[in-house]
Every structure is written in structure tokens, then in C-alpha cells.
Amino acid sequence: MSDVVPLTGEPLALDLVNTRAAAGDLIATPDALRVWLELQAGRLPDARAAGFTAADLAAVHAVRDHTARALDRVRHGRAPSAADLAALNDAQRAAPAISELSWEESAIVTRRRRSGPVGARLAAALAEAAADLLADPGVSKVRQCEAHDCVMLFLPAHPRRRWCSASRCGNRARVARHYHRGKTL
């Protein structure tokens, strides 16, 4: 993985799209994918799986690309392409999810589980996260960071939020503004 730390904490589909940073692809290799998945450990069932293959990475990249294109259109009020929606649906179908029942401590417990190879399960879970985001009425609020060299997307919790991260782009913008003020005096 590059020295750029991926932005995390946004809806999972946005975190995936944000792995295409201005600095390059943050999940360009199976090892980089594994590192990103460790950052998402509480959100993805296969986050701790080892031994991702190039095919697994390609499946994740395909979901990311289709999600990014669909998201760009939907957040601007336009219909996504039928091909992007079909690809996201196909990714989900490749590893169907069930609510698996078990009896634990005198109660029925359900856990969402997918069948199939690890790459298909991962791509399906990411496609499902994309479907949830794309269908959410709040998708129109997704913004791109206002830093001139940043391509990250975020869903602002506060309407005045301007940067993907206050500690990343926000600090750089404030320092640049302070430097510029000092030069003009």
C-alpha cells in the first residue's frame, strides 16, 4: 500500500470508491487489498481472509468502478447506466447471502453469511453496500473534498463540512490560507 492512508469511516461504498485517491490506487495489489480490509474489519465478514488472488482483486476493482460511476451520476440527480447497475446486481448474485440461524444462550441468533469463494463473497458484500448507498435518499448529499488536489468523497454529517478529513485536507487548507495571508502583509 502507498504511504497515503485510506480515508475510512464513511459509508463502506464511499470508503471503497475512495481507494482511488489522487496519489493512485490504494488497493492495487492483493496485499494492499488485505491491508484495506483490515481497516474495515468490523464492517466486512471476509476482512480477515488471507491469500487474496489477482482474480479477487479484479472483482473488487470491478465493483469499485461500477459503484464510482453509478454514484457520480446518482449524486448529481442523473440515472446510472443500466450496465453499472447490472454489474452490481451480478456481483451480489455471485455469492448469495442468507441469515444463518443458531441457538446461543437460550435465544435464536442470526448472522448474515454468504457462500462461495472469498473474492466473490467480498465483491458481493461491497456491491450490497453500494446498493444501500445508491438507494439511500441522502446520496445526493455526497460531496467531493474541496481541497484542490483531493478526489475523496464524503457524506457530511454537518452541512458546513468542506473537506474529506479535517486533519488531512482541512489542516493543509488552513496552513495554506495562513501562509498566503502572511505573504500579502
Secondary structure as a PSIPRED ss2 file (coil, helix, strand):
# PSIPRED VFORMAT (PSIPRED V4.0)

   1 M C   1.000  0.000  0.000
   2 S C   1.000  0.000  0.000
   3 D C   1.000  0.000  0.000
   4 V C   1.000  0.000  0.000
   5 V C   1.000  0.000  0.000
   6 P C   1.000  0.000  0.000
   7 L C   1.000  0.000  0.000
   8 T C   1.000  0.000  0.000
   9 G C   1.000  0.000  0.000
  10 E C   1.000  0.000  0.000
  11 P C   1.000  0.000  0.000
  12 L H   0.000  1.000  0.000
  13 A H   0.000  1.000  0.000
  14 L H   0.000  1.000  0.000
  15 D H   0.000  1.000  0.000
  16 L H   0.000  1.000  0.000
  17 V H   0.000  1.000  0.000
  18 N C   1.000  0.000  0.000
  19 T C   1.000  0.000  0.000
  20 R E   0.000  0.000  1.000
  21 A E   0.000  0.000  1.000
  22 A C   1.000  0.000  0.000
  23 A C   1.000  0.000  0.000
  24 G E   0.000  0.000  1.000
  25 D E   0.000  0.000  1.000
  26 L C   1.000  0.000  0.000
  27 I C   1.000  0.000  0.000
  28 A C   1.000  0.000  0.000
  29 T C   1.000  0.000  0.000
  30 P H   0.000  1.000  0.000
  31 D H   0.000  1.000  0.000
  32 A H   0.000  1.000  0.000
  33 L H   0.000  1.000  0.000
  34 R H   0.000  1.000  0.000
  35 V H   0.000  1.000  0.000
  36 W H   0.000  1.000  0.000
  37 L H   0.000  1.000  0.000
  38 E H   0.000  1.000  0.000
  39 L H   0.000  1.000  0.000
  40 Q C   1.000  0.000  0.000
  41 A C   1.000  0.000  0.000
  42 G C   1.000  0.000  0.000
  43 R C   1.000  0.000  0.000
  44 L C   1.000  0.000  0.000
  45 P C   1.000  0.000  0.000
  46 D C   1.000  0.000  0.000
  47 A C   1.000  0.000  0.000
  48 R C   1.000  0.000  0.000
  49 A C   1.000  0.000  0.000
  50 A C   1.000  0.000  0.000
  51 G C   1.000  0.000  0.000
  52 F C   1.000  0.000  0.000
  53 T C   1.000  0.000  0.000
  54 A H   0.000  1.000  0.000
  55 A H   0.000  1.000  0.000
  56 D H   0.000  1.000  0.000
  57 L H   0.000  1.000  0.000
  58 A H   0.000  1.000  0.000
  59 A H   0.000  1.000  0.000
  60 V H   0.000  1.000  0.000
  61 H H   0.000  1.000  0.000
  62 A H   0.000  1.000  0.000
  63 V H   0.000  1.000  0.000
  64 R H   0.000  1.000  0.000
  65 D H   0.000  1.000  0.000
  66 H H   0.000  1.000  0.000
  67 T H   0.000  1.000  0.000
  68 A H   0.000  1.000  0.000
  69 R H   0.000  1.000  0.000
  70 A H   0.000  1.000  0.000
  71 L H   0.000  1.000  0.000
  72 D H   0.000  1.000  0.000
  73 R H   0.000  1.000  0.000
  74 V H   0.000  1.000  0.000
  75 R C   1.000  0.000  0.000
  76 H C   1.000  0.000  0.000
  77 G C   1.000  0.000  0.000
  78 R C   1.000  0.000  0.000
  79 A C   1.000  0.000  0.000
  80 P C   1.000  0.000  0.000
  81 S C   1.000  0.000  0.000
  82 A H   0.000  1.000  0.000
  83 A H   0.000  1.000  0.000
  84 D H   0.000  1.000  0.000
  85 L H   0.000  1.000  0.000
  86 A H   0.000  1.000  0.000
  87 A H   0.000  1.000  0.000
  88 L H   0.000  1.000  0.000
  89 N H   0.000  1.000  0.000
  90 D H   0.000  1.000  0.000
  91 A H   0.000  1.000  0.000
  92 Q H   0.000  1.000  0.000
  93 R H   0.000  1.000  0.000
  94 A C   1.000  0.000  0.000
  95 A C   1.000  0.000  0.000
  96 P C   1.000  0.000  0.000
  97 A E   0.000  0.000  1.000
  98 I E   0.000  0.000  1.000
  99 S E   0.000  0.000  1.000
 100 E E   0.000  0.000  1.000
 101 L E   0.000  0.000  1.000
 102 S E   0.000  0.000  1.000
 103 W E   0.000  0.000  1.000
 104 E E   0.000  0.000  1.000
 105 E C   1.000  0.000  0.000
 106 S C   1.000  0.000  0.000
 107 A E   0.000  0.000  1.000
 108 I E   0.000  0.000  1.000
 109 V E   0.000  0.000  1.000
 110 T E   0.000  0.000  1.000
 111 R E   0.000  0.000  1.000
 112 R E   0.000  0.000  1.000
 113 R E   0.000  0.000  1.000
 114 R E   0.000  0.000  1.000
 115 S C   1.000  0.000  0.000
 116 G C   1.000  0.000  0.000
 117 P C   1.000  0.000  0.000
 118 V H   0.000  1.000  0.000
 119 G H   0.000  1.000  0.000
 120 A H   0.000  1.000  0.000
 121 R H   0.000  1.000  0.000
 122 L H   0.000  1.000  0.000
 123 A H   0.000  1.000  0.000
 124 A H   0.000  1.000  0.000
 125 A H   0.000  1.000  0.000
 126 L H   0.000  1.000  0.000
 127 A H   0.000  1.000  0.000
 128 E H   0.000  1.000  0.000
 129 A H   0.000  1.000  0.000
 130 A H   0.000  1.000  0.000
 131 A H   0.000  1.000  0.000
 132 D H   0.000  1.000  0.000
 133 L H   0.000  1.000  0.000
 134 L H   0.000  1.000  0.000
 135 A H   0.000  1.000  0.000
 136 D C   1.000  0.000  0.000
 137 P H   0.000  1.000  0.000
 138 G H   0.000  1.000  0.000
 139 V H   0.000  1.000  0.000
 140 S H   0.000  1.000  0.000
 141 K H   0.000  1.000  0.000
 142 V C   1.000  0.000  0.000
 143 R E   0.000  0.000  1.000
 144 Q E   0.000  0.000  1.000
 145 C C   1.000  0.000  0.000
 146 E C   1.000  0.000  0.000
 147 A C   1.000  0.000  0.000
 148 H C   1.000  0.000  0.000
 149 D C   1.000  0.000  0.000
 150 C C   1.000  0.000  0.000
 151 V C   1.000  0.000  0.000
 152 M C   1.000  0.000  0.000
 153 L E   0.000  0.000  1.000
 154 F E   0.000  0.000  1.000
 155 L C   1.000  0.000  0.000
 156 P C   1.000  0.000  0.000
 157 A C   1.000  0.000  0.000
 158 H C   1.000  0.000  0.000
 159 P C   1.000  0.000  0.000
 160 R C   1.000  0.000  0.000
 161 R C   1.000  0.000  0.000
 162 R C   1.000  0.000  0.000
 163 W C   1.000  0.000  0.000
 164 C C   1.000  0.000  0.000
 165 S C   1.000  0.000  0.000
 166 A H   0.000  1.000  0.000
 167 S H   0.000  1.000  0.000
 168 R H   0.000  1.000  0.000
 169 C H   0.000  1.000  0.000
 170 G H   0.000  1.000  0.000
 171 N H   0.000  1.000  0.000
 172 R H   0.000  1.000  0.000
 173 A H   0.000  1.000  0.000
 174 R H   0.000  1.000  0.000
 175 V H   0.000  1.000  0.000
 176 A H   0.000  1.000  0.000
 177 R H   0.000  1.000  0.000
 178 H H   0.000  1.000  0.000
 179 Y H   0.000  1.000  0.000
 180 H H   0.000  1.000  0.000
 181 R H   0.000  1.000  0.000
 182 G H   0.000  1.000  0.000
 183 K H   0.000  1.000  0.000
 184 T H   0.000  1.000  0.000
 185 L C   1.000  0.000  0.000
